[in-house]
Amino acid sequence: MNEIHLFGCRSEPLLGYLSGLGVVRLVAEQLDPDVSARWDGDHLVLAMQELTESDIMDHFEFRYVPTPVVAPWNSGSGYQDEGKITSGTAQNLVRQISESASERLRPYREAVAVGHSARSEARRRGLSEAGKIPKKSKSQFIELCRATFPDEALAWLDASVVLLDEDDPAFPLILGTGGNIGRMDLSVNFLSQLETLGFLDEGDESGANGRRGSVDQRSLLGNALLGDTNVRLSRDTTSQYNPGAVGGPNSSSAGDAPALTNPWSFLLAMEGAMVFASAAARRLSRGYRNGGAKSAMPFTVAPTAIGHGSASINEETKGEIWVPLWRQAMSFPEIRQLISEGRCQWGRQQARSGLDFVQAIATLGVDRSVDEFVRYLIGVRHGQSPLAVPVGRFQVKSNVVPQVDLLRQTDNWANRANSTKAPTSVSTALHAFDRARFEVARFPDPMRLQVALSTLADAENAVSRSPAYRTDRRLEPIRGLSAGEWLPSLDDGSAEFRIAVGLAFLCDRVPPRQLNPAESIRGSLATFLRPVARDRFRSTWSRHGPKVPNLGRRPVFEVLLDVFAARAVLSASRNTDDGSHETVVGLPFAYDHSLSIDLADIGHLLSRLDEQRLADILAGLLLLDWNSSFEVARECVSATPRDEIARAHVGSQPVYAVLAPFFLGRLPIAPTDALPNPRESVPVRPRPEWIGSIRSGKPHLAARSAARLLRGQGWKLITDNFRSTNIDLGRLATALLLQIDPPKSEQSQMRHVLSYQSSNDTRIPANLDKEQET
């Protein structure tokens, strides 16, 4: 088996990729039907039984039969038979084909003759006006062409035009608008390159008796196939297919430069583009009439302005083409099948955008024989001319990426929220969510998934501020995202994540009879921070937005300090259903359902926890449904690395140490000589006035009151000077919201904190105390 490395046929630019497909197609159809091909790095490799590199070169130079590239439906394609001539050059090139005696141009001559006949028939049927085919008649004329063209000419027609049930045909992006890209008619440029290489002057099949053109055809062929560099290129353009060679202002280190092209590369690229022949596939999809036919354009999707450095939502783009690369050798029929199917499934439908495509790659939504895709953005960047710009390579995942699969659950809400009529704030938030999803699909990890969920929360907030829009789009608050499913993929092992899980899990039992209106809105932390109101069965939009607004816009500990105060206010009106607590003085502050947070994480919270990361993670976690997720959540928060320094930091915070038992609802019984190791605890509650002291920046007043109560319960605290303690109020309030021991447990962590305060002097030196008081 001979392997021929085609270093001139590279995966980038698009011209090189299509050239490679063209070589495989032509060799299989005209030379060796058993040829196979694969991509090695960024270039194509042919494998054949006996043929060599020289045989390939000789075939293309002397025996290559060009595929007829005819487009009589275009005004400037050279087929005008009346009226003002649009392009004299095109007319002349078509005439040269008709008059050529070359045997290898015979299929071309026959196709040109049929094209002229089709124009004559169009004039007879009244489909043409002044020698041109108007838009209203184009579909009928293309149908006429398809019915009369020889088989050799159908490859170009099927690749450049798709006939639909609707009046207007569809045009695959890879060949512009029916073979027109800007002002360039590709069929005319194809003839022009044939002329440059001397094909139109040949007198016989070998070309020995005819002229060979004004260029060194062999050296150009070596450059196009093998990447030879000692060659003189032509001053011509390849349109969108090679952005680096379009020329123009600032296109070189010396300023302006002319457009350059290799005629062979363009010819082979057009031959390869025909492998992307489109088909009309019937699909019942939103946006199309029932029974209508939707153009199935292989690996072509709507543009997504994310995932590359120059991405901009205001950029004029026509679409994206994702070209497949495969490492295992495939025959041409297999390659043609792969590309014609264009399989890229995201969910239950074909990928419709660049975002869908990258998510499909991450969830086994593409053919398993594909190893990688090169993403090309067709953007208008060279004046008014489109360019196929490579903007990334994407490895196909061997297994489903769980983070991407989870994000599928958000598609319905995001698609419904997305609209051209969306307010700017909604569009901006949804664009950020799309960008985050794209990053998750490309580089999946827990932190990127956290960002995606956080941006989704921002989008929900933006929608909540537009009542008319959410009513028009029939948008409800986000629901149905199970914490049990999401938490394992979100867990990055950080203290910020565990604290956020502890906060998001907090909730109360819904009483059987809501004796007080406040009961219906106390359900969880989400009822404070999300723009929703909850009852026993569902969540709805809150009329006035979040009760504690601006999570993500204000420092998170300021927000949680407000939550702390709001929780206390609502607790004052709470009717508990636990009879054992009715005799306990104070506010029923502690949540009914909570997770036990390790003291090491509380230590990080009180000292150096990343505030912004906590805010982002918490915003996303508040979207989750925590029903039946206790075991998964407990496993997340219990996986805390042993950190004795952080645990000791909690014990050294006297304000937290004396207040925590009351806000968390259980006080361990103090040890005595008669009972040195008690395991029981008693219910306690915070005093209402403590809330005001903490909110007003005087937590030492609340701590002194709590310390007196603790001493009354037998705890021999050493510290009595709480004024000198330097503690952030927001961090303190957040820590007091979190539970550190299960309610019916031995309260081992709380006992550890109080024992530390009873056996270690956490007071600062007297002189430092005086300085701080001063």
Secondary structure, 3 states (H helix, E strand, C coil): CEEEEEEEEECCCHHHHHHHHHHHHHHHHHCCCCCEEEEECCEEEEEECCCCHHHHHHHHHHHCCCCCCCCCCCCCCCCCCCCCCCCHHHHHHHHHHHHCCCHHHHHHHHHHHHHHHHHHHHHHHCCCECCECCHHHHHHHHHHHHHHCCHHHHHHHHHHCECCCCCCCECCHHHCCCCEECCEEHHHHHHHHHHHCCHHHCCCCCCCCCCCCCCCHHHHHHHHHHCCCCCCCECCCCHHHCHHHCCEEEEECCEEECCCECHHHHHHHHHHHHHHCCEEEECCCCCCCCCCEEEECCCEEECCCCCCCCCCCCCCEEEEEEEEECCCCEEHHHHHHHHHHCCEEECCEECCEHHHHHHHHCCCCECCCCCEEEEEEEEEEECCEEEEEEEEEEECCCCCCHHHHHHHHHHHHHHHHCCCCCCHHHHHHHHHHHHHHHHHHHCCCHHHHHHHHHHHHHHHHHHHCCHHHHHHCCCCCCCCCEHHHHHHHHCCCCHHHHHHHHHHHCECCCCCCCCCHHHHHCCECHHHHCCEEECCCCEEECCCCCCCCCECCECHHHHHHHHHHHHHHHHCCCCCCCHHHCCCCCCCCCCCECCECCHHHHHHHHHCCCHHHHHHHHHHHCCCECCCCHHHHHHHHHCCCCCHHHHHHHHCCHHHHHHHHHHHCEEECCCCCCCCCCCCEEECCCCHHHHHHHHCCCHHHHHHHHHHHHHHCCCCCCCCCCCCCCCCHHHHHHHHHCECCCCCCCCHHHHHHHHHHHHCCCCCCHHHHHHHHC
